[in-house]
Amino acid sequence: MQPERILIVANDSPSSIKAAKYGYSFAAQLGAKVALLGVVDEALTEGNVDAGIFPDEAARQLKEKLELFLHQLARDHANGVDTEIFTPEGEIIQTILQTASEWDAHLIVAGTHGRTGLNRLLMGSVVEDIIRHSTVPVFVVPVDK
């Protein structure tokens, strides 16, 4: 089956930008549509009331920054590929999988940070969890070493 809808998981990390380039390259070759997905991690939207940053304001600021980044990413790499941008708030893995299902993605493209050892144990692997729970194929782009 040829993917017609490619979901690219993106944030402002180098591995994510590299994955977006690959995703757009596939989409251009296949004539597929792209959805750029940046999840506003609910764990980061708590704000800091002592500093005058309330949760709603923290979430709004994070979402605005992410939307700006995703629009720039599309502008720099889409090269005419039809692109939709999503910036939902939620738990990262669950939100990625839910968006893939609701958007009817045929392929998920994501970058990996290449964490190992204790760092991987403590930080976990978003891509690993996506692979484990996704109902559609996942293309993983490794970080350069």
Backbone torsions as a table, in degrees:
resi	resn	phi	psi	omega
1	MET	NA	130.9	178.5
2	GLN	-87.6	124.9	-179.7
3	PRO	-65.7	130.3	176.8
4	GLU	-108.3	-12.4	-178.4
5	ARG	-137.8	112.8	-176.0
6	ILE	-112.2	122.4	177.7
7	LEU	-96.5	119.5	178.4
8	ILE	-106.1	120.4	178.4
9	VAL	-85.6	124.5	-172.4
10	ALA	-138.3	143.8	166.4
11	ASN	-142.8	-167.9	-174.3
12	ASP	-92.4	24.1	178.1
13	SER	-86.6	153.6	177.8
14	PRO	-58.1	-38.4	-179.7
15	SER	-66.8	-33.8	179.0
16	SER	-70.5	-40.7	178.0
17	ILE	-64.4	-42.1	177.1
18	LYS	-61.1	-42.7	178.6
19	ALA	-63.3	-39.5	179.0
20	ALA	-62.8	-40.2	177.8
21	LYS	-60.7	-44.8	177.2
22	TYR	-62.9	-45.8	-179.4
23	GLY	-59.4	-44.1	178.2
24	TYR	-67.0	-35.2	177.0
25	SER	-62.8	-45.9	176.4
26	PHE	-59.7	-48.0	-177.2
27	ALA	-59.3	-42.6	179.9
28	ALA	-63.8	-43.3	-179.7
29	GLN	-66.1	-34.6	-175.0
30	LEU	-96.6	-8.0	-175.3
31	GLY	69.4	31.5	-176.2
32	ALA	-92.4	160.4	172.7
33	LYS	-88.7	155.8	178.9
34	VAL	-124.2	142.0	166.4
35	ALA	-117.4	121.9	172.7
36	LEU	-90.3	124.0	-177.6
37	LEU	-119.1	120.9	171.5
38	GLY	-121.5	121.6	-176.7
39	VAL	-94.6	128.1	173.3
40	VAL	-81.5	103.7	-175.1
41	ASP	-63.1	118.6	-177.8
42	GLU	-59.7	-24.6	178.8
43	ALA	-68.8	-21.6	-178.7
44	LEU	-96.1	0.6	-175.7
45	THR	-100.1	15.8	-178.9
46	GLU	-73.2	-24.8	179.7
47	GLY	75.0	-166.5	178.0
48	ASN	-146.2	92.9	-175.6
49	VAL	-58.4	-36.9	178.5
50	ASP	-60.3	-31.7	180.0
51	ALA	-93.5	3.0	178.9
52	GLY	82.9	15.3	178.5
53	ILE	-107.3	107.4	-177.7
54	PHE	-88.5	157.9	-175.6
55	PRO	-51.4	-44.4	-179.9
56	ASP	-61.7	-40.2	179.8
57	GLU	-69.1	-40.8	177.8
58	ALA	-60.6	-45.5	179.0
59	ALA	-62.7	-43.0	-179.9
60	ARG	-62.5	-43.8	-179.5
61	GLN	-64.6	-44.3	178.5
62	LEU	-62.3	-42.3	-179.7
63	LYS	-64.7	-44.0	179.0
64	GLU	-60.9	-44.8	179.7
65	LYS	-62.3	-43.8	-179.9
66	LEU	-66.0	-43.4	178.2
67	GLU	-61.0	-43.7	178.0
68	LEU	-59.3	-45.8	179.0
69	PHE	-61.5	-46.2	-178.1
70	LEU	-65.1	-39.1	176.8
71	HIS	-63.6	-40.0	177.8
72	GLN	-66.0	-41.5	178.1
73	LEU	-59.7	-45.6	178.1
74	ALA	-64.0	-43.9	-179.8
75	ARG	-60.5	-39.5	-176.6
76	ASP	-79.2	-26.2	-169.4
77	HIS	-129.0	-10.1	-174.8
78	ALA	-69.0	-36.9	179.6
79	ASN	46.1	48.7	176.3
80	GLY	89.5	-5.3	178.6
81	VAL	-71.8	129.1	178.2
82	ASP	-60.2	122.5	-173.0
83	THR	-130.5	134.6	169.8
84	GLU	-112.1	148.9	-179.5
85	ILE	-120.5	131.4	179.3
86	PHE	-125.4	134.6	176.8
87	THR	-135.9	63.5	179.6
88	PRO	-74.8	160.1	175.1
89	GLU	-101.4	138.2	177.3
90	GLY	163.9	-172.6	175.3
91	GLU	-72.3	132.4	-166.6
92	ILE	-57.1	-57.6	-173.6
93	ILE	-64.9	-47.3	179.5
94	GLN	-59.3	-41.0	-178.0
95	THR	-69.4	-38.5	177.0
96	ILE	-61.9	-49.3	-178.2
97	LEU	-65.2	-39.5	178.9
98	GLN	-65.6	-43.2	179.3
99	THR	-65.2	-41.5	177.5
100	ALA	-58.3	-41.8	179.5
101	SER	-69.1	-48.9	-177.3
102	GLU	-66.5	-34.2	-179.4
103	TRP	-84.9	-8.0	-178.7
104	ASP	61.7	48.4	178.7
105	ALA	-67.0	144.3	176.5
106	HIS	-100.6	-15.6	-179.2
107	LEU	-154.8	139.9	173.7
108	ILE	-111.3	131.0	176.4
109	VAL	-115.0	128.5	-179.0
110	ALA	-146.1	150.2	176.1
111	GLY	-96.5	157.1	177.0
112	THR	-118.7	145.8	-179.1
113	HIS	-82.5	-13.5	178.6
114	GLY	73.2	28.7	178.3
115	ARG	-68.7	146.0	176.5
116	THR	-136.7	169.9	173.3
117	GLY	60.0	-139.6	-176.0
118	LEU	-62.2	-38.9	179.4
119	ASN	-59.1	-42.9	178.9
120	ARG	-67.3	-39.8	179.2
121	LEU	-62.0	-43.2	-177.8
122	LEU	-77.3	-40.2	-175.5
123	MET	-87.8	-24.5	-177.5
124	GLY	77.1	-179.2	179.2
125	SER	-131.9	108.2	178.3
126	VAL	-59.9	-46.8	-177.1
127	VAL	-62.4	-40.8	178.6
128	GLU	-59.7	-43.0	178.6
129	ASP	-67.9	-36.2	176.8
130	ILE	-62.3	-47.9	-179.9
131	ILE	-58.5	-44.2	-176.6
132	ARG	-63.3	-34.0	-171.1
133	HIS	-113.5	-5.5	-177.2
134	SER	-74.0	144.7	175.4
135	THR	-97.0	-1.3	176.8
136	VAL	-123.2	159.3	179.1
137	PRO	-58.6	148.7	179.1
138	VAL	-123.9	126.0	176.4
139	PHE	-102.8	120.1	-176.3
140	VAL	-105.4	127.9	178.5
141	VAL	-105.7	116.8	-178.1
142	PRO	-75.6	154.4	175.6
143	VAL	-74.5	150.3	176.2
144	ASP	-70.1	139.1	177.3
145	LYS	-105.2	NA	NA
